[in-house]
Amino acid sequence: MARTKTNASLLVSQEIKQGRRLTYRVTACGAGAAVLAILQAWFAASMLAIILHHGTSSLPLAAVLFAIAALARAGLMRAEAHMAFNLGIAARRRLRNHSLNALLAIGPAGVRGTHSADLAGIVVDRVEAFDGLHARWIPAVSMAVIGPALGIIAGFIADPLAGVILAIAALLVPVGMAFAGIGAGIASQRQFTAMSRLQTRFIDRIRGISTIILAGRSNDEAASLAQAADELRVRTMRVIRVAFVSSTMLDLAAAGALIAIAIRFAAPLRNHLAATPLALFCLLLVPIIFAPLRGFAAVYQDRMTAQAAAERLADLPAAERLADLPTARAGREALRAPQADIRTVSASGLGIAFEQVCFRWSDGGPLVLDHLSFRVPAGEMLLLLGPSGVGKSSIIDLLLGFARPTSGRVTINGADIASIVPASLARMTSWIGQHPMIFAGSVADNIRFARPEAPDAEWQEAARLARVTDFAGSLPVGFDTMLGEGGYGLSGGQVQRIAIARAFLKDSPLLLLDEPTAHLDPATEREVLDSLRRLAVGRTVILATHSAIAHEFARESGVKKLDLGALKHERLRTAV
């Protein structure tokens, strides 16, 4: 936890440092507006002096200058707000791109165990929290120093004692806000935690709504969601209360400054009305000095919110570390690399080899694969056998590029997989798992996802080969039938056939199958395996399964087998 907070503080510090380099124009506009506000106060005091001395000749000039200063100030404030808004947009775009790139670089293997709502919260909510930091807080910090300093200098020039009063009042504000800021940071962190809990719980309950209804737990789950929502409400109100404390400190300091200046000029004004313009000028400096401080107080919470949001963003690898991750060489980095550093391999026939591969999921964790070696010649199939936990899915992840060996090499046609361009590896590989992703859209859209530019004749042929046509005709509008998210409306076997149709359409030379028939009934499993047999012709195939029917399928097809469970048992027996 302490390390996470340190990383979060470092991330926020880096964002502030980068933001300050980009806000000089915003700060310049704000400083110009503060100078014009002081000039407005001076012109207002001048107009009062002219009226008290019963002069009228110079009054129109002072009024015109006052109006010009007001218009110019309004223009600068508008430009300041516009530029600050654009800075917030640019910062969110940069952070969101980095977050998405980092998650893609980590790969599916790296985000296992993390709820999808939490991942969405990182890319959406926590990135959005940095908008206030860049668009408001960073410019406000500069103006909270420059604006009051300009006002205090003007006060000293007009009346040294009034300048001292203004300086003391202005210095009291940061002290009060510092005390409020400690509570604001804690409150913001708890608010984000409550929001993440509510998001996760809500998505889980929506996904499992059928189970909830069948179990008769609808009322209990509704009450649980209401409790989570109430917790978020309470946390949010605490954040607002802390913000009110900060605002109260500011109002008290401003009121104290006004009272002190009024007392300062009370005695002179009893005998000499000529001091009235000076008193008015000094009084008008109070809102000018406190306006930037008020703006800073209004956005002070943004800094605390960004700090709380950074605790999850800081867990993502930094930009300079993305190149070290298994899937991070895609995109612009690959395009910018020298031609000699980029490798592709022939896709006409792929041979796979594991050479003394050791693999563990975390440093210090147990070895999942221990000096594993095997070869699969081009166009042949290998059946990976063994109970759960022996490394079947780990082998698939290594071949997909989602993970890297702890030691040893994985090669495709003799080329180390780590040296192959990720885009090239993706093109030559088709993968079908236990739960293929079906997107909200039509059946045809889901098949075309493998190759969107494919002509109608090609995806329709892929559908025929995968036997999607066997059930598509019974759907309400055939291939144009809209499916719910996750394939709602289709059986498990129908979902797998759509995944097989994608693989037919993609026509990749390497086919990786990770328990593709799990959770299917025997009859459906035989049908799916029959489609996979047709798909496997002419391709290099690795099939990970512990299905008895799949073993039958391998025996009938003369497929080679690698029993990872037996290998592990033999190594343990040898070690003993």
JOZILIN-V887486 format. One record per residue. N is the residue number from 1. RES is the residue in one small letter. PSI is psi in degrees with one decimal (* if undefined). Layout:
# JOZILIN-V887486
N&RES&PSI  N&RES&PSI
This chain:
# JOZILIN-V887486
1&m&-43.8  2&a&-38.4  3&r&-39.1  4&t&-43.9  5&k&-37.9  6&t&-43.9  7&n&-38.0  8&a&-43.4  9&s&-38.8  10&l&-41.7  11&l&-45.7  12&v&-40.7  13&s&-41.0  14&q&-39.9  15&e&-40.1  16&i&-43.6  17&k&-43.7  18&q&-38.6  19&g&-37.1  20&r&-30.2  21&r&-19.7  22&l&-5.0  23&t&11.5  24&y&-35.7  25&r&-37.7  26&v&-44.0  27&t&-39.4  28&a&-42.2  29&c&-41.6  30&g&-41.6  31&a&-41.1  32&g&-40.0  33&a&-36.5  34&a&-41.9  35&v&-42.7  36&l&-33.6  37&a&-40.1  38&i&-39.8  39&l&-38.7  40&q&-44.4  41&a&-40.3  42&w&-43.0  43&f&-36.9  44&a&-43.5  45&a&-37.9  46&s&-41.8  47&m&-38.4  48&l&-40.3  49&a&-40.3  50&i&-42.0  51&i&-41.7  52&l&-31.5  53&h&10.3  54&h&33.2  55&g&147.1  56&t&-14.4  57&s&-39.0  58&s&-0.5  59&l&-44.8  60&p&-37.6  61&l&-44.7  62&a&-38.6  63&a&-41.4  64&v&-43.8  65&l&-38.2  66&f&-45.0  67&a&-41.0  68&i&-44.2  69&a&-39.2  70&a&-44.1  71&l&-43.6  72&a&-39.7  73&r&-42.3  74&a&-39.4  75&g&-43.4  76&l&-38.9  77&m&-37.1  78&r&-43.8  79&a&-38.9  80&e&-46.3  81&a&-39.7  82&h&-45.8  83&m&-38.7  84&a&-39.3  85&f&-43.1  86&n&-34.0  87&l&-40.1  88&g&-41.4  89&i&-46.5  90&a&-40.9  91&a&-43.2  92&r&-39.4  93&r&-43.8  94&r&-46.1  95&l&-38.5  96&r&-40.0  97&n&-43.3  98&h&-41.8  99&s&-45.1  100&l&-43.5  101&n&-39.1  102&a&-43.2  103&l&-38.8  104&l&-36.9  105&a&-38.1  106&i&-39.0  107&g&168.2  108&p&-35.7  109&a&-33.0  110&g&-19.4  111&v&11.1  112&r&138.6  113&g&-5.7  114&t&127.8  115&h&143.9  116&s&-32.4  117&a&-36.2  118&d&-41.6  119&l&-42.4  120&a&-37.2  121&g&-34.5  122&i&-47.4  123&v&-28.3  124&v&-73.7  125&d&-46.1  126&r&-30.9  127&v&-41.1  128&e&-31.0  129&a&-19.3  130&f&-7.1  131&d&-46.1  132&g&-34.3  133&l&-46.6  134&h&-40.8  135&a&-25.9  136&r&-50.2  137&w&-49.6  138&i&-48.2  139&p&-36.2  140&a&-34.1  141&v&-45.8  142&s&-45.0  143&m&-26.6  144&a&-17.5  145&v&-48.0  146&i&-48.2  147&g&-56.1  148&p&-36.8  149&a&-43.4  150&l&-41.9  151&g&-41.6  152&i&-40.5  153&i&-44.3  154&a&-37.9  155&g&-42.7  156&f&-41.0  157&i&-41.7  158&a&-45.6  159&d&111.1  160&p&-41.6  161&l&-40.1  162&a&-36.2  163&g&-39.0  164&v&-43.2  165&i&-45.7  166&l&-39.2  167&a&-44.3  168&i&-44.6  169&a&-40.8  170&a&-35.1  171&l&-22.0  172&l&-24.9  173&v&-51.0  174&p&-32.3  175&v&-47.9  176&g&-38.9  177&m&-29.7  178&a&-41.8  179&f&-42.2  180&a&-31.8  181&g&-33.2  182&i&-47.3  183&g&-34.5  184&a&-40.6  185&g&-44.9  186&i&-43.0  187&a&-40.2  188&s&-41.5  189&q&-42.8  190&r&-32.6  191&q&-43.7  192&f&-38.9  193&t&-44.3  194&a&-38.6  195&m&-41.0  196&s&-40.7  197&r&-43.3  198&l&-42.9  199&q&-48.1  200&t&-46.1  201&r&-42.1  202&f&-47.1  203&i&-41.4  204&d&-43.0  205&r&-34.8  206&i&-42.5  207&r&-34.6  208&g&28.8  209&i&-34.6  210&s&-45.1  211&t&-40.4  212&i&-44.3  213&i&-45.0  214&l&-30.9  215&a&-3.2  216&g&30.8  217&r&17.7  218&s&-48.7  219&n&-39.3  220&d&-43.5  221&e&-35.2  222&a&-41.9  223&a&-37.9  224&s&-43.2  225&l&-39.9  226&a&-37.4  227&q&-41.9  228&a&-39.8  229&a&-37.8  230&d&-36.9  231&e&-42.1  232&l&-39.6  233&r&-44.3  234&v&-44.1  235&r&-39.7  236&t&-40.8  237&m&-33.2  238&r&-38.3  239&v&-43.0  240&i&-39.3  241&r&-40.9  242&v&-38.8  243&a&-36.3  244&f&-34.8  245&v&-45.0  246&s&-42.6  247&s&-37.0  248&t&-43.2  249&m&-40.5  250&l&-44.3  251&d&-39.8  252&l&-42.3  253&a&-42.1  254&a&-42.6  255&a&-40.3  256&g&-40.0  257&a&-42.3  258&l&-43.5  259&i&-43.7  260&a&-40.6  261&i&-38.4  262&a&-41.5  263&i&-38.7  264&r&-39.0  265&f&3.4  266&a&-48.2  267&a&-49.4  268&p&-33.8  269&l&-17.0  270&r&-34.0  271&n&-24.2  272&h&105.8  273&l&-13.1  274&a&-21.4  275&a&-6.1  276&t&-46.7  277&p&-39.4  278&l&-42.9  279&a&-42.7  280&l&-42.1  281&f&-45.5  282&c&-37.9  283&l&-38.5  284&l&-21.9  285&l&-24.7  286&v&-54.0  287&p&-29.9  288&i&-41.6  289&i&-40.2  290&f&-12.6  291&a&-48.4  292&p&-35.8  293&l&-36.7  294&r&-40.3  295&g&-38.5  296&f&-40.4  297&a&-36.9  298&a&-29.7  299&v&5.2  300&y&-34.5  301&q&-28.3  302&d&-35.2  303&r&-42.9  304&m&-37.3  305&t&-42.6  306&a&-37.7  307&q&-43.2  308&a&-40.3  309&a&-29.4  310&a&-16.9  311&e&-28.7  312&r&-35.9  313&l&-33.9  314&a&-18.5  315&d&-19.5  316&l&147.8  317&p&142.9  318&a&162.9  319&a&-38.0  320&e&-14.2  321&r&-9.8  322&l&-32.6  323&a&-18.8  324&d&-6.6  325&l&155.1  326&p&-40.3  327&t&17.6  328&a&1.1  329&r&4.4  330&a&168.6  331&g&-142.6  332&r&-35.4  333&e&-40.3  334&a&-37.9  335&l&-32.0  336&r&-13.1  337&a&150.1  338&p&148.4  339&q&-34.0  340&a&-22.9  341&d&-10.7  342&i&131.1  343&r&142.2  344&t&167.2  345&v&160.3  346&s&133.9  347&a&7.7  348&s&-27.4  349&g&127.3  350&l&127.7  351&g&135.7  352&i&140.5  353&a&134.4  354&f&125.9  355&e&100.5  356&q&49.3  357&v&126.4  358&c&143.7  359&f&135.5  360&r&148.5  361&w&-24.1  362&s&154.9  363&d&128.5  364&g&-7.6  365&g&170.9  366&p&151.3  367&l&122.7  368&v&-41.6  369&l&131.0  370&d&100.1  371&h&51.6  372&l&131.5  373&s&133.3  374&f&164.2  375&r&143.6  376&v&106.6  377&p&159.6  378&a&134.0  379&g&3.7  380&e&168.2  381&m&142.8  382&l&130.6  383&l&119.0  384&l&120.5  385&l&165.9  386&g&157.8  387&p&172.0  388&s&140.5  389&g&0.5  390&v&-5.1  391&g&11.0  392&k&-50.7  393&s&-28.7  394&s&-38.9  395&i&-42.2  396&i&-43.5  397&d&-38.1  398&l&-40.4  399&l&-28.9  400&l&-11.6  401&g&10.1  402&f&-14.2  403&a&163.1  404&r&148.4  405&p&145.3  406&t&-37.2  407&s&166.9  408&g&-174.6  409&r&145.5  410&v&125.5  411&t&150.3  412&i&117.2  413&n&38.1  414&g&-9.0  415&a&129.9  416&d&129.5  417&i&-25.7  418&a&-19.2  419&s&-1.1  420&i&136.3  421&v&128.4  422&p&-38.6  423&a&-37.2  424&s&-40.9  425&l&-39.7  426&a&-38.4  427&r&-33.4  428&m&2.2  429&t&134.6  430&s&140.7  431&w&134.7  432&i&121.5  433&g&-165.0  434&q&-38.0  435&h&80.2  436&p&145.4  437&m&121.8  438&i&122.5  439&f&155.7  440&a&115.4  441&g&-172.0  442&s&165.8  443&v&-43.8  444&a&-42.1  445&d&-39.8  446&n&-33.1  447&i&-45.3  448&r&-13.2  449&f&-31.0  450&a&-32.5  451&r&84.9  452&p&-27.6  453&e&-1.2  454&a&138.3  455&p&159.3  456&d&-39.3  457&a&-35.4  458&e&-46.2  459&w&-28.3  460&q&-36.5  461&e&-39.6  462&a&-40.2  463&a&-38.0  464&r&-45.2  465&l&-33.9  466&a&-0.8  467&r&29.3  468&v&-30.2  469&t&-21.8  470&d&-32.5  471&f&-15.3  472&a&-34.0  473&g&-24.3  474&s&-5.8  475&l&157.0  476&p&-47.4  477&v&36.6  478&g&-135.0  479&f&-15.8  480&d&2.7  481&t&129.3  482&m&134.2  483&l&149.5  484&g&166.4  485&e&136.0  486&g&9.6  487&g&22.2  488&y&129.6  489&g&-9.2  490&l&154.5  491&s&169.7  492&g&-40.3  493&g&-37.5  494&q&-39.0  495&v&-43.3  496&q&-35.8  497&r&-36.5  498&i&-40.2  499&a&-38.4  500&i&-39.9  501&a&-39.0  502&r&-44.8  503&a&-40.0  504&f&-43.8  505&l&-39.6  506&k&-35.4  507&d&47.9  508&s&150.0  509&p&-15.7  510&l&125.9  511&l&121.3  512&l&123.2  513&l&114.7  514&d&98.3  515&e&53.7  516&p&-13.8  517&t&13.1  518&a&144.8  519&h&11.4  520&l&149.0  521&d&159.3  522&p&-42.1  523&a&-44.9  524&t&-37.2  525&e&-40.5  526&r&-38.1  527&e&-42.8  528&v&-42.1  529&l&-34.1  530&d&-40.7  531&s&-38.6  532&l&-33.1  533&r&-43.6  534&r&-39.0  535&l&-32.4  536&a&-14.0  537&v&123.0  538&g&4.8  539&r&157.5  540&t&124.5  541&v&135.5  542&i&119.1  543&l&115.9  544&a&122.6  545&t&160.1  546&h&23.2  547&s&134.9  548&a&-37.4  549&i&-35.4  550&a&-35.2  551&h&-41.5  552&e&-46.1  553&f&-42.6  554&a&-39.9  555&r&-42.7  556&e&-31.8  557&s&-2.7  558&g&33.6  559&v&142.9  560&k&149.7  561&k&147.8  562&l&107.6  563&d&97.8  564&l&-31.7  565&g&-43.2  566&a&-39.2  567&l&-44.1  568&k&-42.4  569&h&-40.0  570&e&-40.1  571&r&-40.2  572&l&-41.8  573&r&-40.7  574&t&-40.1  575&a&-39.2  576&v&*
